[in-house]
Amino acid sequence: MMDYINENLFNRTKLSIKELGEVALVSPRHAARIFKADTGETPGQYILRLRLEAARQMLISGMSIWETSEKLEYKNCPAFSAEYKNHFGYPPSKEGCASQPKYQPLKKQTIMKLKEKIINLDPLSVIFVQSIGNYSSNAPEKAWNTLWDFVEKKNLDVEKSEYFGIVHDDTEVTKATQCRYDACITVPKDVKPEGKIGNKTLDRGKYAVFTHKGPYKTLEKTYDQIFGPWLSGTKEQLADLPVLEKYLNDPFDTKAEDLITEIYVPIV
């Protein structure tokens, strides 16, 4: 249900509780109960929060209030502004001021040996587990443990597979405890999911790729460089897709300082 919501976030007509029940193969009432038990939010609360957080990211990136309102299919700007103010505590017209404290100082920093390569990523079939929680906590680790248990249970051959993390949320927009992360392993399309394991396709897209070397806990420093001085100094424009992380070595067999992570930033 969460993955379905994410895929249809900008289409109001597909986000009814009836639709979610059909996705989950249960009654709408049971779908709502399952959803709240797992996330702590009703489907309506969850959908509204994600839509408004997406709106904030659009506004921070430079999209106008009118364009953002239209993208999220609001009837008019006043209706959008009212919901936005009710959620964040200030109107969308103040968003530039609200987002300035973190990013403005970063734009003045010097990039520390940060070089990107531009690639076009082909579609990839993956199995995945989604976690909700602080990126710096053990939430991503729990997702990987669940996914790896499935791999071992099914005796899947993943020797040539690629390992990705989907970072759905910006911690400057979303509360740390509500951030979504998908642990993904590329597999053939015929691998059938079960339980908490899902399957989907990572869509084709254009990305600026940055290489981070070192512990996962220091990834935030590289992100600060990317979304600070690099973003302010590049002509590239961000696309409306989540950031990907590609893990190039095994954290159980590699020293923390030797871990290599590629950060895929979606661009137009």
Summary of the structure (lengths in Angstrom):
residues: 268
radius of gyration: 19.2
end to end distance: 27.8
largest distance: 54.9
contacts: 737
relative contact order: 0.12
helix: 45%
strand: 20%
